[in-house]
Every structure is written in C-alpha cells, then in structure tokens.
Amino acid sequence: HSLRRRQRQMCIRDSTYTVVDAQPIVSDVIQTLAKIPHDNLLWGILLWPTVVCGMFATNPQHQQRILDHLYDVASMLHMLAIFETQNFLQTVWLQPIDSRLNALFLTIRSSRVNC
C-alpha cells in the first residue's frame, strides 16, 4: 500500500508541476554549467540535459546562457547540427509557458533536435 500511495502522490505532483515551478532548479543548473570550462569534453554528454533545462528556462539571461553553452559545444565538437537545436529552443521560448513542455513529446518536432 505504501508504494502505491507514493506512486499516486508522485503522479499528482507531476501533473501539477509547471515550468514556473522549475525556475529555482533552472537557476541552479545554469550556475553549475557556468563552472564547467567551455572546452571540457564533459559538454559532449551534457547536451540533452542542457536542452531540457533550456526548455524550462523563462529568464532571458538563462536562455542566452543555454544558447552560449550550445554554441561552445558546436564549436568544440564541430557539430553544426547544434544550431538547429538552438533554433528549436528559440521556437519553444516563443510558446506560452504552460505549453512549452509539450515540445518534449512531439516526436516530429523533437526529431529535429540533433544533440
């Protein structure tokens, strides 16, 4: 019973979780990313987490930091496809905040994100 109750609580919590709720976490992630040197190969495995964090970002300064990090990765790893990812995020940021996360689940749109 305890496991089922916990699962139900998680579902309730997930269904009410919003982009706005995530802003303190986005700030923490942005601060952590800033500590990683721009030429560190760790960025190669941080691409998807960076993109997902970017989808939650509402602060224009945070958004610009995400774009800058992606630009650095594209330059370092010679991955031109990341520019399409930057365009994807900029399109997401134009959407109303309460519908942004839908982009994660739209496979046609997400398939254009090449990380």
N, C-alpha and C positions, 0 to 999 in steps of 0.2 A: 504494500500500500504506500509506503514511504517513497519508493522510486516513482510510482505512478503520480503521486501528488507532486513530486519535484518536477516531473516532466510536464505536467499540466501548468505549473507555475512558470516554467521556462517558456512554454508556448504563449501564455498570457503576456509575459514580459516582452517576448519577441514581437508579438502583434501590436504592442503599444510603443515600441522603440522607434524613435524618429531620428532623422538627420540632425535635428537641433539638439537632441539628447546626446549625440556623439561628439559635440564640439570640444568638450574638455579632453576627450581621447585624441581627437584630431590634433589639438594643440600639443599634447604630449608626444605624439608620433612625429610631428613637424620638428619639435625640439630635438628629438632623438636622431632624426635623419640629418639634422644640421651638424651633428657631431661626427658623422662619417665623412672621411676625406672624399673629395669629388672623384679621385682616381682609384678608389678602392674597389677591387673586384667584387666585393660584397654586394654592390649595386646590381650585379647580374642576377642575384636571387631575390632582390627586393623589388623587382619591377611590379609584379602583381599586387603585393601589399601596398606599394606606393600608389598604384592606380585606384585601388579600392579606397584607400584613405582619401585620395583626391575626389572620389565621388561623394564622399561625406563632407568635404570642405565647403564652407559657406563664406569664410573670411577671404576677401580678395588677396590679402597678403599670403595666406596659406596656399591659395590656389596658385599664385605666382611661384611660391617655393616649390610646389609639386612640379610645375612646368619646368622650372630651372633644373631640378634634380633629373627629370626625364631627358632634358637637353644634354646634361652632362653625361648621362648613360649612353645616349645616342652617339655622342662624340667619342667617348672612350671605347665603346664596343662596336663602333661603326655600324649601328643599327638604324638605318633610315626609317624602318617601319615604326619606330617610336614616335615619329612626327604625326603619324595617323592616330596614335594613341593620345597625343596631346590634343589633336582636333576633336577626338571622341570626348575627352574630358571637358573641353570648352563648350561642346554641344550640350553635355549633361548639365553644366553650370547655368545654361540659359533656361533650363526647365524649372518649373516650380519646385521648391524644396521638397514638398511632400510627395512628389512623383519621381524624384531622381533615382531612387533605388530600383525602380522598375527596369532601368537600363541594364542592371546586372543580369536580369533574367530574360532579356530579349536576345535570343541567340543570333538573330540576323545582325543586329546592331553590334553585339559583343564580338561577333566573329571578325569584325573589322579592327579589333584591338589586338595588336601584334606585339606582345611582350615576350 
